[in-house]
Amino acid sequence: MKTIILVGGGNNHLYCLKKLIKTNTTEIKWILISPSQYHYYSGMFSEYIEDLYSLEKIRIDLKNLCKEASVDFVESTVLSFDPYQQNLLTDKGEIYSYDYVSFGIGSKYQMPAIKGLEKYTPSIKPYSQLPTKIEKLHNSRNSLFIGADSTSVELALSLRAWKMKNGLSNDQISIVHSATALLEEKGRNTSRTITEFAIKQGLTLYSGQTVQKIENGYAYTKEAKIPFDEVICLAGPVAPPMFRSNPIKTDNKGFMLVNSSLQSLSFSNIFGVGDCATLVDFSHLPKKGITAARQGPILWKNLMRSVEGKALIPFEPPSRHLSILSVGEKKGMLTYGSFSIVGSWIWRLKKRMDMRFIKKDSGE
């Protein structure tokens, strides 16, 4: 009997669990190893901060899903792995052997070298601490977001909507970032649309500025002194450290290098998906959840084809994709290529898509 281990409970591995509920694979032993019993769906964090969804609505119980899929669930963190001996070591001292392993462990947010930042807890990861962080943001009179990616913008706008709904319109919410404009990577039209919307909603933007130090409740740039009670830093992804200390090939940032079949360039029985891996032929792709979600079906097919000794199939990322951001007050912003639009009907579309994802991947 072959053993396949899924490391991490992210979108790709959720897809595999869903397929296993409907597929008879008694000749394969499946194991899912995750540091938490729950997978938190980041696509619904903005609605959670706005109090539109409860915590239970935005998370999936991996333990229950594994039971339904006849998969062994292990609540541990993988510390290291030996690709020659084909085993994994967890933080509980457990060793698990595999024939095939897939890593879908995501990434962490990079903490920039800002003097004084280490005294705070600026990350929203691990997601299990999300409720505590959101409560602090709700109670904060001055909230500061460092970074201008889509997550930062979504959370800031959703927090603003919650403040307005709860009679706290005088509370300040600021975004400081080194880019020339919000969502700069999505093109000029989208950037202009979201910037105008953010200003209209009352956010304070510090564009083209870099925080140099944090001291006594203020963030200092060369141009500004920004007050804050709570700070969220979303400054880009950092690779899992265990890949750097392993003989597998990585890119210059430490992310596992994989081919179009999602296999490690070093070991064909090791797969890497989502934010923790870099496609060698598409190294420019941003590490976003939308890419990870699309890899799930290919990962499932290639794991099964590997066991059966069949040729693997390639993952071909789309040149562009539709994206929907929640921007508060039950409004959404849809982007596709250089096109963007804001409206209530867009948020309703996002809601249907999100709820379908949660129900589908929770086995309902």
Secondary structure, DSSP 8 states (H G I E B T S, - for coil): -EEEEEES-SHHHHHHHHHHHHS--TTEEEEEEESSSEEE-GGGHHHHHTTSS-GGGGEEEHHHHHHHTT-EEEE--EEEEETTTTEEEETTS-EEE-SEEEE----EE-----BTGGGS-----SGGGHHHHHHHHHH-SEEEEE--SHHHHHHHHHHHHHHHHTT-TTSEEEEEESSSSTTGGG-HHHHHHHHHHHHHTT-EEEET----EEETTEEE-SS-EEE-SEEEE---EE--HHHHTSSS-B-TTS-EEE-TTSBBSS-TTEEE-GGGEEEGGGTTS---HHHHHHHHHHHHHHHHHHHHT---------SS-EEEEE-STT-EEEEETTEEEEEHHHHHHHHHHHHHHHHHHTT-
